[in-house]
Amino acid sequence: MAGTRLDKDTTKPSRTEPGDGPADTTDPAERATTVRPSPGDEALKVGTVNGVKPLPAAPAVEQGEARTETYDAVRPDGSTVTVTRNVETGESTVK
């Protein structure tokens, strides 16, 4: 197996790489939802069953202008500066 991905079968134990949990995924784009498992014979024998299913991929989000906030701040020396902070990234600039 190349990485852990969510498993659609809720009658069997989850297939995971060593060290990963049953609801883990190594695919950053993969989304999951919890479901009511229906354990089959194999899951009852092992003692675990898959309780998540993958969701369809999230719709693409259009990137518009960055959301920013701008405010004045006073430096320790008493001078006033303008701070602009990107709300998405947290990056700030001082002028």
BAFI-3210 file (N, C-alpha, C; in Angstrom, 3 decimals, decimal comma, padded with zeros to 6 digits):
// residues 95
n [1|2|3|4|5|6|7|8|9|10|11|12|13|14|15|16|17|18|19|20|21|22|23|24|25|26|27|28|29|30|31|32|33|34|35|36|37|38|39|40|41|42|43|44|45|46|47|48|49|50|51|52|53|54|55|56|57|58|59|60|61|62|63|64|65|66|67|68|69|70|71|72|73|74|75|76|77|78|79|80|81|82|83|84|85|86|87|88|89|90|91|92|93|94|95]
n.u [000,847|000,590|000,816|-001,871|-005,260|-008,721|-011,223|-013,937|-015,467|-017,513|-017,802|-015,590|-012,360|-010,415|-007,972|-004,770|-001,614|001,260|001,203|-000,716|-004,068|-007,507|-009,153|-007,447|-005,798|-003,443|-003,703|-003,988|-006,160|-008,303|-011,496|-013,617|-016,432|-018,166|-019,739|-022,363|-021,066|-021,198|-020,364|-018,799|-018,108|-015,256|-014,462|-015,614|-014,127|-011,542|-011,986|-012,207|-013,682|-014,261|-015,283|-015,665|-016,296|-015,157|-015,735|-017,068|-014,766|-013,887|-015,415|-013,683|-012,206|-012,531|-009,895|-009,798|-009,192|-006,866|-007,918|-007,592|-006,627|-006,267|-004,595|-003,685|-000,786|001,132|004,528|007,193|008,809|007,057|006,256|003,872|002,679|001,474|-000,163|-000,613|-002,399|-002,602|-005,437|-005,816|-003,269|-001,866|000,341|002,090|002,631|004,513|004,304]
n.v [-001,171|002,216|004,606|005,654|005,439|006,377|003,899|002,447|000,303|-000,768|-003,109|-004,501|-004,626|-001,579|-000,861|-000,028|001,713|000,766|002,301|004,183|005,244|003,912|005,842|007,420|009,246|009,735|011,416|014,693|015,918|014,333|013,800|012,949|011,192|010,139|006,982|004,577|001,574|-001,750|-004,516|-007,317|-010,884|-011,077|-008,662|-008,927|-011,042|-009,958|-007,745|-005,050|-002,451|-000,625|002,724|005,022|006,842|007,862|011,179|012,964|014,877|018,146|021,120|023,252|026,274|029,556|031,831|034,993|038,462|038,959|038,833|041,477|043,333|046,603|048,773|051,411|051,644|052,269|052,731|051,757|054,028|056,075|056,856|056,645|053,908|052,132|049,117|046,299|043,381|040,158|038,308|035,667|034,396|035,395|036,959|039,972|043,445|046,393|049,856]
n.w [000,000|-000,786|001,234|003,428|002,772|002,872|003,444|001,748|002,532|005,047|006,371|006,957|008,634|008,756|006,271|006,844|006,903|008,867|012,032|011,423|012,147|012,131|010,877|009,516|006,883|004,314|002,280|001,543|000,311|000,701|002,100|004,899|006,356|009,258|009,696|010,316|011,206|009,808|010,896|009,431|009,255|009,216|010,419|012,941|013,899|014,008|015,597|015,080|013,073|010,072|010,321|008,870|005,837|002,608|001,375|-001,483|-003,495|-002,381|-003,632|-005,917|-004,810|-005,728|-006,045|-004,893|-004,303|-001,678|001,715|003,880|006,811|008,032|010,203|012,488|014,524|017,497|017,869|020,169|020,371|020,100|017,569|014,861|012,990|010,090|010,011|008,052|007,761|006,441|006,386|005,662|005,593|007,763|007,526|008,116|007,365|007,913|007,702]
ca.u [000,000|001,370|000,081|-003,170|-006,422|-009,966|-011,784|-015,394|-016,126|-017,742|-018,037|-014,284|-011,422|-009,737|-006,621|-003,916|-000,172|001,659|001,254|-001,894|-005,310|-008,525|-009,766|-006,361|-005,521|-002,250|-004,061|-004,503|-007,397|-009,364|-012,389|-014,312|-017,572|-018,372|-020,935|-022,650|-020,450|-021,948|-019,269|-018,962|-017,419|-013,829|-014,329|-015,940|-013,000|-010,402|-012,386|-012,326|-014,400|-014,158|-016,430|-015,666|-016,331|-014,690|-016,708|-016,585|-013,785|-014,453|-015,380|-012,564|-012,540|-011,883|-009,058|-009,989|-008,219|-006,599|-008,614|-006,614|-007,073|-005,258|-004,819|-002,536|-000,216|002,154|005,789|007,708|009,394|005,969|005,852|002,714|002,888|000,288|000,040|-001,558|-002,293|-003,350|-006,265|-005,669|-001,942|-001,320|001,508|001,881|003,616|004,477|004,760]
ca.v [000,000|003,455|005,577|005,225|006,145|005,945|002,671|002,560|-000,902|-000,684|-004,446|-005,095|-003,719|-000,616|-001,199|001,124|001,517|000,712|003,587|004,991|004,801|003,482|006,947|008,243|009,288|010,515|012,258|015,935|016,335|013,378|014,185|011,768|011,327|008,923|006,229|003,432|000,383|-003,008|-005,472|-008,656|-011,943|-010,766|-007,580|-009,467|-011,889|-009,086|-006,872|-003,658|-002,271|000,702|003,553|006,259|006,697|009,071|012,077|013,482|015,958|019,470|021,952|024,198|027,614|030,583|032,736|036,407|039,300|038,551|039,609|042,119|044,348|047,647|049,590|052,174|051,196|053,181|052,070|052,143|055,375|057,052|057,111|055,878|053,131|051,456|047,673|045,587|041,949|039,266|037,465|034,273|033,835|035,955|037,780|041,396|044,415|047,642|051,015]
ca.w [000,000|-000,833|002,038|003,919|002,208|003,489|002,889|001,616|003,034|006,494|006,916|007,226|009,308|007,893|005,814|007,102|007,013|010,272|012,720|011,113|012,767|011,185|010,130|008,983|005,459|004,016|001,138|002,125|-000,345|001,009|003,192|005,411|007,247|010,042|009,322|011,186|010,627|009,841|010,885|008,876|009,989|009,363|011,395|014,266|014,312|014,309|016,699|014,650|011,818|009,489|010,660|008,084|004,382|001,943|000,752|-002,768|-003,376|-002,129|-004,839|-005,981|-004,340|-006,541|-005,267|-005,207|-003,622|-000,302|002,735|004,757|007,744|008,169|011,393|012,964|015,789|018,007|018,203|021,493|020,354|019,991|016,181|014,412|011,772|009,586|009,928|007,187|008,045|005,564|007,247|005,234|005,893|008,992|007,228|008,395|006,884|008,673|006,913]
c.u [000,894|000,604|-001,266|-004,254|-007,665|-010,537|-013,306|-016,140|-016,268|-018,091|-016,734|-013,423|-010,783|-008,372|-005,767|-002,452|000,175|001,786|000,069|-003,119|-006,362|-009,176|-008,712|-006,334|-004,255|-002,469|-004,675|-005,815|-008,570|-010,165|-013,185|-015,538|-017,708|-019,696|-021,159|-022,042|-021,394|-020,938|-019,649|-018,155|-015,951|-013,630|-014,633|-014,799|-011,814|-010,730|-012,449|-013,092|-014,243|-015,424|-016,440|-015,754|-015,803|-015,867|-016,193|-015,599|-014,506|-014,403|-014,223|-013,051|-011,787|-011,107|-009,293|-008,883|-008,056|-007,393|-007,565|-007,325|-005,926|-005,599|-003,530|-002,092|000,877|003,374|006,254|008,309|008,341|005,521|004,698|003,061|001,559|000,631|-001,036|-001,327|-003,180|-004,114|-006,088|-004,362|-001,357|-000,114|001,178|002,987|003,421|005,037|004,712]
c.v [001,236|004,536|005,015|006,091|005,600|004,767|002,787|001,398|-000,841|-002,036|-005,115|-004,121|-002,770|-001,141|000,048|000,717|001,434|002,115|004,484|004,397|004,484|004,607|007,864|008,194|010,108|011,394|013,551|016,410|015,427|013,846|012,965|012,167|010,026|008,294|005,120|002,198|-000,815|-004,136|-006,831|-009,654|-011,620|-009,690|-008,076|-010,323|-011,030|-008,154|-005,399|-003,605|-000,826|001,498|004,890|005,909|007,979|009,860|012,472|014,635|017,284|020,290|022,936|025,577|028,616|031,516|034,155|037,213|038,810|039,442|040,167|043,042|045,329|048,482|050,335|051,625|052,179|052,345|052,510|053,553|056,466|057,339|056,187|055,171|052,526|049,985|047,100|044,104|041,179|038,282|035,988|033,652|034,296|036,837|039,266|042,223|045,700|048,744|052,244]
c.w [000,000|-000,081|002,457|003,303|002,891|002,732|002,863|002,260|004,552|007,101|007,332|008,022|008,298|007,489|005,989|007,091|008,499|010,869|012,451|011,797|011,726|010,396|009,532|007,463|005,266|002,793|001,680|001,494|000,012|002,221|003,623|006,212|008,028|009,639|010,340|010,539|010,701|009,750|010,301|009,702|010,249|010,426|012,806|014,804|014,749|015,481|016,348|013,349|011,369|009,810|009,948|006,606|003,761|001,370|-000,623|-002,528|-003,163|-003,415|-004,774|-005,547|-005,192|-005,634|-005,757|-004,564|-002,187|000,654|003,681|005,729|007,914|009,393|011,747|014,302|016,202|018,403|019,587|021,528|020,183|018,568|015,799|013,105|011,346|009,398|009,015|007,400|007,086|006,453|006,905|005,720|007,223|008,772|007,453|007,759|007,672|007,785|007,784]
res [m|a|g|t|r|l|d|k|d|t|t|k|p|s|r|t|e|p|g|d|g|p|a|d|t|t|d|p|a|e|r|a|t|t|v|r|p|s|p|g|d|e|a|l|k|v|g|t|v|n|g|v|k|p|l|p|a|a|p|a|v|e|q|g|e|a|r|t|e|t|y|d|a|v|r|p|d|g|s|t|v|t|v|t|r|n|v|e|t|g|e|s|t|v|k]
***
